[in-house]
Amino acid sequence: MLNKGEFKKIRQELAKTEERRESVIQLSREIINLSKRIIYALHRNDIKDAASLIKEIESKKSSLLKNNVKLDINIDQVALQEYVEALCYYHFIENKKIPSKAALKVDSETYLLGLCDLSGELVRKAVNEVVKNNFNIAFEIKGLVEEIYDEFLKFNLRNNELRKKSDQIKYNLIKLQDVIYELKMKGKLK
C-alpha cells in the first residue's frame, strides 16, 4: 500500500535538514559569542584582539549564509544582528564611520536592528570616556546617536521587534543628553 522507499528518502531528507539546522544553530552561537568578544575587546581598547576576532567572525558569517536553512527559531537572525552591532562598533572606534548594510552584506531589517543595539554600546563608551575625562568623545558619540535616532524617526515602523528596539535609541539618547548636560553644568564642556 505505502511506498516504503519514499518514506526512507523522506527520513534521510529530514535527517539532513536537522543536521544543517544544528549546524546553523552552532554557527549562530559562535557568531554571537564572537560579537560579544569583539565589543568587550573594544571597550578594553584592545583593537588588535578585536581585529583578529573580526577575521574569525567574517568566516563564520560566510558559513552561516551558505547554510541557508529556514529555522523555526530565529537564532541565525539574532547572530547577524549581533554581527552588525559588533562590526559597526569596531568601525566607529577605528575610523569614526558606520559601515553601510551593503558593506556588511546583510538585509535592511538586520542592519537596523543591529544599529538599535549599537546605541547601547555607544552609551557605554561615552560613559567610559567621561570617566577618563575625554569629554569631547562623549559629545561626539551623542552626535552619532542623534544622527541614528533622526534617521529612525523617518521610518514608519509597525509595532514589531524593530519598532520596539528603535525605542532603545531614544532612551540611550536621553542618557547621553543627561551625561552631556551634567558635563556642561560642571563647566567641562563649552
N, C-alpha and C positions, 0 to 999 in steps of 0.2 A: 504494500500500500504506500509506504513512505519511501522516498529515495534516500537511503541511509548515506550514500556517498555525498549527497548535497549537505546533509547535516554535518558530516565530517568536515567538509570545506568551510561551513559556517563556523564551526568550533575553532578551526585554525585561524580563520579571519578575525574572530573575536579575540582570540589569544594574542594575535599580532597587534591588534588595536590596543589591547590592555598593556602590552609591552611598551608600545610607543607612548601611551598615556603616562605610564610610570616614569618613562624617560623625560617627558615634558615636566612632570612634577618635580623630579630631581633637579633638572636643569634650572627650573624656576627658583627653587630653594637656593641653589648655588648663586644665581644672579642676585637674589635678594640679599644674601649674606655678603657678597662682594660689594654691592651698593652701600651697605651699612659700613663696611670696612673702608671704602673709599672716602665716605663722608667723615668718618672718625679720623682717618689719617689727615684729612684736610683741616679738621678742627685742631689737630695737634701740629699743624704746619709741616707735616711730613709729605711734601709734594712728590718726592722720589717714590715712596711707597704707594701713594695714590696712583701715580703714573704707571707703575708696574701692574697694579690691580686693574687698571683700565684695559691694558692689553688682554688680561685674562677674561674680563667681563665681555669684551667685544667678541672673543672667541665663543664664549658660552651663548651669547645672544644670537650669533650666527647659527649655532647648532639648534637653538630653540626655534628659530624661524624656519629652519629646514624641516623640523619635525611636523609642523603644520597639522596638528591633531585638534579637532574640536573637543573640548573637555566639558564635563558637566559642572566643573568648578572654574574659577577664573584666576587661578594662581599664576598662569602664564601672563595674563594682563597686568596683574599686580607686579610681577617681576619686571615687566617692561616699564611700568610707571616708576618703579624704584631706580631702574637704569637711567631713565630721563632725569630724575631728580639728582642722582649722583654725577652724571656727566655735565649737566648744566651747572651744578655747584663747582665742579672741577674747573670748567672753562671760565666761570666767573672769577675764581681765585687766581687762575693762571693769566688771564688776559682781559678781564672785565667785560666779557662778552657772553651772551647766552646763545648756544647753538640753535639753529633752526630745526624744525621737525624733519626736514629733508636731510639735513646733515646727520641726524640721529637715526634716520630711516625707521620712523615709527608713524603710526596713524595720528590723526588730529586729536582724537579724544585721549589717547595715551599720553601724547605730548602735553596737553592741557592739564591732565591730572597730575603729571609729574611736576609741572610748574606750580601747581597749588601746593604740593608738598615742599617744593624748593623754598617757598616763602618762609616756612618754619625754620629751615636751616639757616636762612639769611638772618632771621631774628637772632638766633643763637650766635651767629658770627658777629653780629653788631654788638650784642651784649658783651661778648668776649673782647671785642676791640675797645669798648668803653672801659672795661676793667684794666686794659693795658694803656689807657689814656690816648688811644687812637680815635679821637672823636670824629675826625673828618671821614674816616672809613665808615663809621656808623651812619653818618649823614648821607654818604654815597649809597649805602645799602638801602636806606629809607627811600632814596630816589628811585632805585631799581624796583623796589616793591610797589611804589606808587605807579610806576610805568606798567608793571604787570597788572595791577588792580585796574588801572584805567582801561587797558585792553579787554579785560574780562567784563567790565561794565558794558561794553559794546555788544556783547553776546546776548541773545535772548534764550537763556538756558531754561529747559523744562526742569521739573522737580525730580532730578535723578542724582546719581552719585557725583557727577561733575558740578551740578548746581550746589550741592551740599559742601563739596570740597572747596569750591570757589569762595565760599563764606570764610574759609580759613585765611584766605589772603587778606580780607577786610580786617579780621581780628588781629592778624600779625602786623598789619599796617598800623593799627591803633596802638599796639605795643611799642612799635618803633617810634611813632609820634610821641608817645609818653616819654620814651627814653630821650629823644631829641629835645622835648620841652624841658625836661629836668636839666639837661646839659645847658640849655640856653638860660634857664633861671639861675644856674650856678655860675654863669659867665664863661663857660667852657667853649661855647660856640658863638660866633658872631653872626 
